Amino acid sequence: MNASKPVPLYKDLWAWSFALAIAGYPLVGVLSSVSAAADDKLSIAFRVLVVFLCGLSFLFSGRQKAWRFGDAWLFCFAGLYMSKVGIDYRVDGDSDNLVFAVTTSVLPTAFLALSTNRWSEINAAWAVFVVGALTVVGIVWLQYSGSSAVMFDNSDRVYFERLNPISIGHAGLTALIASYTLMRTPQGKIVKSAILTVVALSAFTMYLASARGPLVAMLCCVALFPMLRPRLKTIIMGWVLLGGIVLVLATADMTPLVDKFHLTTSGTAATNSNVGRLEFIASSWELFQQNPLFGYGTHPPFGYPHNLFVEILQAMGLLGMAIFVGVFVKIAMAVRFLADRRLVLLPLLATQAFVGAQFSGSLWGSASLWIVVTVLIFRVNAMRSFDLWAGRRGMGRSYAQFGAPSGAR
């Protein structure tokens, strides 16, 4: 078994496919809103493009596919869920969920996971950074250019016709994560200045969106920060920033900010999305109680509950939740494994996707969650397999070092 040789960024098809699959849809949403493309034609074309690129990445990944690096818990969970989606399609005749899940989640996830021998953290970080930077720059520019594509809801949160505040906020957080990954490696002054500029624009984009899910996901990423072994200088800067935030929160009136981020349950579903979310969760819980063991199904009459755990219970019952516990343990172990080896991109992206899924979106539509979690588990299994193989052959170098950015800090 041999570690793959480093690939230049511009030739790294896997990195660009991964970046477009997890971070490209907000950019397409902005472009589609600006161009007023009818019937989501741009989004459909982009979906086809992502599947095509991921397929090419799989075909060109070499003879050693990553079939053996899968996980039984993950396969069981994905198989059970997609079976339920298929059954609901045959019963209801509504193919939208099935088609969307297959084209945006299943196919890209399978192609990328089975070609993880092409993984390079620094290349993937740069690709995600470029896509995220284009998105946040476009959003901020449209905001200040007075474009008619920019709209505001009742709490002055920015959104577009085909891009809601939650997706905008996650686009900003994804760009922040990629920026942090790159800043852990030595960069020139010009590149570092560009990265810091994107950091500022990303944070401002999250403020413009003022969505709870991305905000809480960012806080959870910050909580994960000690596991990522940052340098002392980075730790000090983090504490100084945290101290400044605490000082502002303690001395300023936070009521407008709390209202803007919808952090209360006051008002109605029309004025506060929290109220609507709680109603959906209550409805989903009632459906789960109709069939606790196997669940109601993936196509409830109200849409979806916007909470991963509640949706699993509603869709697959206690059986699905029991399997997901095994998947969750694998995710936690994989995050710890990579963090111990100073590889931060996948742990942070997995944290963002997992936490974000507790506040918005559906399981069949959460492409980033499926892709990041599956690639995370496959990648860690591959690294562990190589470490065991290297140990038996007396090699000193760990597979964890391959694809890691030099000088990570």
N, C-alpha and C positions, 0 to 999 in steps of 0.2 A: 504494500500500500504506500503510495507516494503522495506527498502534499503537493497541491497544485502550485505552479509557479505564479508569481505576481503578474497581474494583467494591468496594463495602463488603463486609466479611467475611461478614456474615449473608446476603448475596445471592450470594456466590461459590459457586455450585453445583460448579464444577470443583474448587475447593480442598477442599471437604468430601468430594466423591467420591474425590479422590486420597487424602485422609487415611484415609478408611474402607477403601479398597482396600489400602493398604500397612500400616496400623496398627490396623485395627479387629478383625482376627481374634483377637488375644490377649484383647481386651476381651470378645468374644463367648465365647471359651473359658472365661473366668472366670465369666461370667454363666451359661453352660450348666452348668458344674460345680456352681455354687451352687444353681441351680434344679433340677438333676438332670433336665434335659429329655431325654426318651428319643429314641433313634435319631437323634441329632444334628439334631433338627428346627430348633433355633435357628440352628445353623450353616448349614443349607441355606437357611433363610429369609433370613439375612443375605447369603448369596451372591447370591441373587436380587435383594435390595435393592441391592447394590453394582452389579450389572450394569445394573439399571434406572436408578440415579442417573447412572452413567457414560454410559449411552445418552442420557439427558436432557441431560447436559452437552454431548454431541456435537451433539445436535439444536439446542440453543440457542446454539451457539458462533459463529453468523453464517455468512455465505455463503462466507467465505474459509477453507475447510478446509485442513488442513496436509498434504494428500496429497504435495505436492512436496518436503516437508522430510524425507522418509524417507531411508533409506540402503540401498544395494544389498547390502552385506555383511550387514546385519541382516536384511533380507528373505530373503536366501538361506539364512541360518542358521535362522531361524524356520520357513521353508517346508520345509527339509529335515527338521528335527526333527519338526514336526507330521506330515509325511508318514510318517516312521518310526513315530510313535505310532499313526497310522491303520492302517498296515500290520500292526503288532503286534496291533491290535484285531481286524482281520479274521482273523488267524491264530489268536490265542488266545481270542478271543471275550470277553475281559475289558474292559468299557467304563469301568471306574472311572477309570483314568489319563486316558483321553481326555475324559470328562465333566468331571473335576476341572480339567484343564488349560484346557479351553475356558471354563468358567464363572468360574474364579478368576484366570486369567492372560490368555488370548487376547482375550476380549471386553472386559474392563476396560482392558487395555493398548491395544487398537486405538481404543476410544472416547476415552480420555484423550489419547493421542498425537495423534489427528487434531483435537483441539480445544485444542492448546497455545497458540493465540492468546489464550486466557483465563488464561494463567499469570500469577500474581503471587507472587513469592517470600514476601513478608510475609504474605499471606493464607494461602498454603499452609503456612507455618511455624506460624501461629496454629492452623489447623485440625488439623495433626498434633500440635501441643502439647496441645490440648484432649483429643483422643482418647487420646494417650499419658498425659496426666495422670490421666484417669479410670481408666486401666488400672493404673498404678502405685499410685495411692491405694487402689484396690480391693484389690490384692494385699497391700499392707502392712496395711491395715485388717483383712482376713480373717486374716492371719498373727497379729496381736496380739489379735484378738477370740476366738481359740480355735475358729474355724469348723471343722467336720468336713470341709469341702471341701478344706482344706489338708492335703497329704500330704508325706512326706519319704522320699527314697530312702536307700540304705545309706550315703551320705556326707553325710546331712543337707541335701541340696539340696531346696528347695521345689518342688513341682509340684502340678497339679490333675488331676482325672480326664481332662479334655479339653485340658490345656495342659501341655506338658513344660517342663523347666527351660530348654532352649534358646530356646523361644519367649518365655518370661518374661524371660530376659536380653536378648533383642533388643528386647522392648517397652521395657525400661528404657533401652537405648541410643538407640532412636528418640526417646524423650522427651528425652533429653540433647541430641541433635542439634538438635531443634526449639527447645529452650531456649536453646542457644548462638546459634542464628540470630537469635532474638528479642533476646537480650542485646547483640547488635551494633548495635541501633538504640536511640535514646533512649526510655526508659520512665520512667513515674512511680514514686515510691517504693513504693507499694502493689503495683503490677504487678511491679516488680522483686523485691520480697519474695516474691510468689507464685511467680515463676519460679525463684528460688533454692530455695524449698521443694520444688518439683517436681524440681529438680536433685538435692537431697539424697535424696528418696524414690526417684528413678530409680537413683542409684548404689547405694542400699541394696537395691533390687530386684535389681540385677545381682548383688550379693553373695549374696542369698538363693538365686538361681538357680545361681550358681557354675558357669556353662557356659563352656567354652573358646571356642567360636565368637564369642559377643558380646564376650568379653574381648579376644581378638586383634583383632577388628574395631575395637574402641574404640582400641586401641593404634595401629592403622594410621590411624585418623582423626586421632589426635594427631600421628603422623608427617607427615600431610598439612597440619598446622596452619600451618607457615611459608608455604605457598603461598596461604593465605587472607588474608594481609595484615592481621593483627590490630593493634590499637593497642599502643603501647609499654607502657601500664599492664597490658593483658591479657597481653602477653609476660612481663612481670616476675612477675605473679601465677602464670602457668603454670610458670615456672622455679622459683619458691619451692615450689609444690606438688610439682613433680617432685623437687626436692631433698629435701623431707620424705619422699616415698615411698622414695627411694633410701636415706635414713638408716634408715628403719624396716626395709627389706629387709636392710640390712647388719647390723643389731643384734639383730633378733628371729629367733626360730625359725620358719621359713616352712614347715616340714614339714606341719602341719595344713592350711595354706592350699593347698599344692601338692596334697595328697590330696583336698581338697574340690573343687578345680577339675579333678581328674582329669588332671593335667599329666604323669603318668608312664604307663608301659606295664606296671606291675606288676599282679599279680592275674589274674583271669579276665574273660571277657566279661560275666559276671553281676555282677561287682563293679567293673569299670572299663570304661567305654564305649570307651576308646581301643583296647582289645584287640579288641572287636567290630568297630570301624571298620576296623582294619588287616586283619582277616579278610575283610571285605566288599570292600575295595580289591584284595586279592589275588585274590579270586574274579572281580571285574570285569575285572581285567587278563587273566586266563585266557580270559574270554569275548571280549575284544578280540583276542587272539591267534588266535582261530578265524577271524576275518575282519578283518584289519587295515585294509583299504582302506575298507570300508563299515560296519564295526562289527557287533556281534551283534544289537543292538536295544534298545528302551527298556523291556523287561519281563523282566528276568532273574529266575531262580527265587528269589533270596535277597532281593529288594526293590530296593535301590539302594546305591551305594558311599559316599554321603555326602561326595562330593568332585566339584566341578564338572568339572575337567579329566579325571579318570578316567571320569566318567560320559559325557562327550562322546566320548571314545575308545571306550568300550563301546557307546554307542548309535549313533554315526555314523562311527566309525573315523577314519582320517587325513584323509579328505575333510572331515568335519565339523570337525576340529581346525584344518585349514588355513583354512576359512572363519571360524572363531571368532577366529583371530589377527587377521584384518581387523577384526572387531567390537571386539576388545580395544584395538586401536590407536585406533579411533574413540572408545571410551570414555575412554581416556587423554587424547586431544586435547580432548574435550569438557570433561572435568574441569578441565584446565588453562585452557581458554578462559573458563569461568565463574569460576574462582578469580581469574584476572587482572582480572576485572570486579567482584570483591568480592561475588559471589553464591555462597553457601556451602551452601545446603540440599541441592541435587541432588548436588554433588560428595561431600558427606559421606554422604548416603543411598546413593549408588552404591557408595562404598567399603565401607559396612557390608554391603550386600547381596552384593557380589562376594566380600568376604573371608569372610563368614558361609557362603557357598555352598561353601567349601573344607572345611567341618567338619561340615555337616549338611544334610539336606534332599535333595530330588530336583529335577531340572531341570523336570519337568512340574508340580511342586507349588510352585515358588519364585515365587509371584506378585509379591512385592516386587521381586525381581531383574528379572523381565521388565518390570514397569511402570516402575520407576525408570530402568533403562537406556534403554528405548525413549523415554520422555519426555525424558530427558537429551539424547539424540541429536537428536530432532526439534526440541527447543527451541533447541539450539545452531545447528542448520542454519537455523532461522527467523531467529535473531539475525544470523547471518552474511549471510543473504540481504538482510535489511533494511539492514545496514551498507553492502553493495554498492550497493543502490538509493539510499540516502541520499547516498552518496559521488558517484554519478552526477548527482544533483540538487543537489549542493552544500550539503546539510543538515549542520549541525554536530553534531546530537545522534545518538548511537548507540542502536540498538535495545536494546542491553544495559542501557541506563538505564531502559527501561520495565519496570515490575514490580519494580524493585530498591527495597529499603527505603531511605528517605532517611536520611542520616546514618550509613550502614553503617560499622562500625568493626571 
